Amino acid sequence: MNQFLTYMRNQGLSEKTINEHSRNLNKFKNLGGLLKWSEEKTIDFIKENYANGSPQKSITSTLSKYRHYRGKSTETIRQFLSEANADASLLQRQKNDKLRENLPDIDFKQLLNTYYRNKQYKNFVILYLLLNYNTRNKDLVLRVVNNEDDINPNENFLFIRDKDVVYIRNDYKTNDTYGTKRYIIKSKKFFTAVQELDSLLIDNDNLDRQVKKVTGGINQSTLFKMLVSKNNNLKSIAKASKARGTNMDTIASSYDIT
């Protein structure tokens, strides 16, 4: 296993991707799978033990990579991976179709203004970042600082300067791919609100619940899908891709509900 990990690192894969492949192999073995099996027997085992769509896609991708590393044949399993990819895309589209039919009718701009008017500044800042920077929950676990010396490369920050705020994202899902993200926010309302805070979300098992309290019961993934559906053009999706740290193909397959 250690040699396989080294092989993946030498291929330039991110630690997140390497860890995912490692977890997939361990689960495969724990379920009774053997890496020495033929492609056909391996595929039969996957069909029996993994759900259609993403679960089959994920383990097949891992086993295809492992077989390539070991110099074994991969033609049949790569064909099955192509089919698993298609199944995952179809299931996601069906899920998005159902979601589109049941989208809540919430005026987020009005909600944002209500938070500011009522001096609910933490809610205002959270919703502002969700709407304008397409953040995930973890991106909102951050500290508010006004001294640049307090900033480190491991956490997320809102850095208050003389006339604006710098939103710094270090700890987020796709950091290994996109690195640190910095945004200069010049909104006067945002500037005023941030000065009343020292932090945003609390890093615990209830991040999703914390976000839903602010959005009216909408999780960040659904909110992002709603935003993509309302701004469904190449320029807007490219902007969302850059802000969220998600490639455009993923947005098209997983988040586009139009």
C-alpha positions in Angstrom: 0.0 0.0 0.0 2.8 2.4 0.9 4.3 1.9 -2.6 0.9 2.7 -4.2 0.7 5.9 -2.1 4.2 6.9 -3.3 3.1 6.1 -6.9 0.1 8.4 -6.6 2.2 11.2 -5.0 4.7 10.9 -7.9 1.8 11.4 -10.3 1.1 14.7 -8.6 -2.3 13.8 -7.1 -3.4 15.9 -4.1 -3.3 14.5 -0.6 -7.1 14.7 -0.5 -7.4 12.5 -3.6 -4.7 10.1 -2.4 -6.6 9.7 0.9 -9.8 9.0 -0.9 -8.2 6.3 -3.0 -6.7 4.8 0.2 -10.0 4.8 2.0 -11.7 3.2 -1.0 -9.1 0.3 -1.1 -9.5 -0.3 2.6 -13.3 -0.4 2.3 -13.0 -2.8 -0.7 -10.8 -5.2 1.3 -13.0 -4.9 4.4 -16.0 -5.9 2.3 -14.1 -9.0 1.2 -12.7 -7.8 -2.1 -9.4 -9.1 -3.4 -7.0 -7.0 -5.5 -5.8 -10.1 -7.3 -9.2 -10.8 -8.9 -9.8 -10.5 -12.6 -11.5 -7.5 -14.0 -14.7 -9.4 -14.5 -14.9 -10.7 -11.0 -14.0 -7.3 -9.6 -16.8 -5.7 -11.5 -19.3 -8.3 -10.3 -18.2 -7.7 -6.7 -18.7 -3.9 -7.2 -22.2 -4.4 -8.6 -23.1 -6.5 -5.6 -21.6 -4.4 -2.9 -21.8 -0.7 -4.1 -24.8 1.4 -5.0 -25.2 2.7 -8.5 -23.9 6.1 -9.3 -21.2 7.8 -7.3 -20.3 4.8 -5.0 -19.6 2.6 -8.0 -17.8 5.4 -9.9 -15.5 6.1 -6.9 -14.4 2.6 -6.2 -14.0 1.7 -9.9 -11.8 4.7 -10.4 -9.6 3.6 -7.5 -9.3 0.0 -8.6 -8.6 1.1 -12.2 -5.7 3.3 -10.9 -4.4 0.5 -8.7 -4.5 -2.1 -11.5 -2.6 0.4 -13.8 0.0 0.8 -11.1 0.4 -3.0 -10.8 0.6 -3.3 -14.6 -2.6 -5.3 -14.9 -5.2 -5.1 -17.7 -7.7 -2.2 -17.3 -9.6 -2.2 -20.5 -12.8 -3.9 -19.1 -12.8 -2.0 -15.8 -12.2 1.3 -17.6 -15.3 0.6 -19.7 -17.3 -0.1 -16.6 -15.9 3.2 -15.1 -17.3 5.0 -18.2 -20.7 3.4 -17.5 -20.6 4.2 -13.8 -19.8 7.8 -14.7 -22.8 8.0 -17.0 -25.0 6.4 -14.2 -23.7 9.0 -11.7 -24.5 11.8 -14.1 -28.0 10.5 -14.8 -28.8 10.1 -11.1 -27.5 13.6 -10.3 -29.7 15.1 -13.1 -32.7 13.2 -11.7 -31.9 14.5 -8.3 -31.5 18.1 -9.6 -34.8 17.8 -11.5 -36.6 16.8 -8.3 -34.9 19.6 -6.4 -35.8 22.2 -9.0 -39.5 21.3 -8.6 -39.3 21.9 -4.9 -37.1 24.9 -4.6 -38.2 27.3 -1.8 -39.2 30.8 -2.7 -36.9 32.9 -0.7 -35.8 36.5 -1.5 -32.2 36.3 -0.2 -31.4 39.9 -1.0 -34.4 41.0 1.1 -33.3 38.6 3.8 -29.8 40.1 3.7 -31.1 43.6 4.0 -33.3 42.6 6.9 -30.3 41.2 8.8 -28.4 44.4 8.3 -31.4 46.6 9.3 -31.9 44.6 12.5 -28.2 44.7 13.3 -27.9 40.9 13.0 -24.4 41.4 11.7 -23.2 37.8 12.0 -26.1 36.5 9.9 -25.6 39.3 7.5 -21.9 38.5 6.9 -22.5 34.8 6.6 -25.3 35.2 4.0 -23.3 37.9 2.2 -20.4 35.5 1.7 -22.6 32.6 0.7 -24.3 34.7 -1.9 -21.3 36.5 -3.3 -18.5 34.0 -2.9 -20.4 30.7 -3.2 -18.8 29.4 0.0 -19.1 26.0 1.5 -19.8 25.6 5.3 -16.1 25.1 6.2 -15.1 28.4 4.4 -17.2 30.3 7.0 -15.2 29.0 9.9 -13.0 32.0 10.3 -11.6 34.7 12.6 -11.9 38.4 12.2 -8.7 40.3 12.7 -7.4 43.8 12.1 -3.7 43.1 12.5 -2.0 41.4 9.6 0.4 39.7 12.0 -2.5 37.6 13.2 -3.0 35.9 9.8 -1.5 32.5 9.3 -1.7 30.1 6.2 -3.8 27.5 8.0 -7.1 29.3 8.9 -9.7 31.5 7.2 -9.9 35.2 8.0 -11.7 38.4 7.5 -8.9 41.0 7.7 -10.2 44.5 8.4 -8.2 47.3 6.8 -8.7 51.0 6.8 -11.5 51.1 4.2 -12.2 47.5 3.2 -12.1 43.9 4.3 -9.9 41.1 2.8 -11.6 37.7 2.8 -8.8 35.0 3.1 -9.6 31.4 2.5 -6.9 28.8 3.4 -8.9 26.0 4.9 -11.5 24.9 2.4 -12.4 21.7 0.5 -10.3 22.2 -2.7 -7.4 24.1 -1.2 -4.9 21.5 -2.6 -6.0 22.3 -6.1 -6.6 26.1 -6.0 -4.5 27.3 -3.1 -5.2 30.4 -0.9 -8.0 32.6 -2.2 -8.1 36.3 -1.3 -11.0 38.8 -2.1 -11.1 42.5 -1.3 -14.6 43.4 -0.2 -15.4 47.1 -0.4 -19.1 47.0 0.6 -19.7 49.7 3.2 -22.4 47.6 4.9 -20.1 44.6 5.0 -17.3 46.7 6.4 -19.6 48.0 9.1 -20.9 44.6 10.0 -17.6 42.8 10.2 -16.3 45.4 12.7 -18.9 44.0 15.2 -17.6 40.5 15.0 -14.6 38.4 16.1 -15.6 35.1 14.3 -18.3 33.4 12.2 -19.2 29.7 12.3 -18.1 27.5 15.2 -16.2 24.4 13.9 -18.2 21.5 15.2 -20.6 18.8 13.9 -23.4 21.4 13.4 -22.0 23.5 10.6 -24.9 22.7 8.3 -27.4 23.5 11.0 -25.6 26.9 11.7 -25.9 27.8 8.0 -29.5 26.7 7.7 -30.5 29.0 10.6 -29.2 31.9 8.5 -30.6 30.9 5.1 -34.1 29.9 6.1 -33.4 26.2 6.1 -31.4 26.0 2.9 -28.1 24.2 2.9 -25.1 25.7 1.1 -25.2 23.1 -1.7 -28.8 23.8 -2.5 -28.2 27.5 -2.3 -25.4 27.3 -4.8 -27.6 25.3 -7.1 -30.2 28.0 -6.8 -27.7 30.7 -7.6 -26.4 28.8 -10.6 -29.9 28.3 -12.0 -30.6 32.0 -11.7 -27.4 33.0 -13.4 -27.0 30.3 -15.9 -24.5 31.7 -18.4 -20.9 31.0 -19.1 -19.6 34.2 -17.5 -21.5 33.7 -14.3 -20.6 30.0 -14.0 -16.9 30.8 -14.6 -17.1 33.4 -11.8 -18.8 30.9 -9.5 -16.2 28.2 -10.4 -13.4 30.5 -9.4 -15.0 31.7 -6.2 -16.1 28.3 -5.0 -13.1 26.4 -6.1 -15.0 23.9 -8.2 -14.2 23.3 -11.9 -16.8 24.2 -14.5 -17.5 20.6 -15.5 -18.4 19.7 -12.0 -20.8 22.7 -11.8 -22.4 21.6 -15.0 -22.9 18.0 -14.0 -23.7 18.4 -10.3 -25.1 21.9 -9.7 -26.8 23.0 -12.9 -30.5 22.4 -12.2 -31.9 24.4 -15.2 
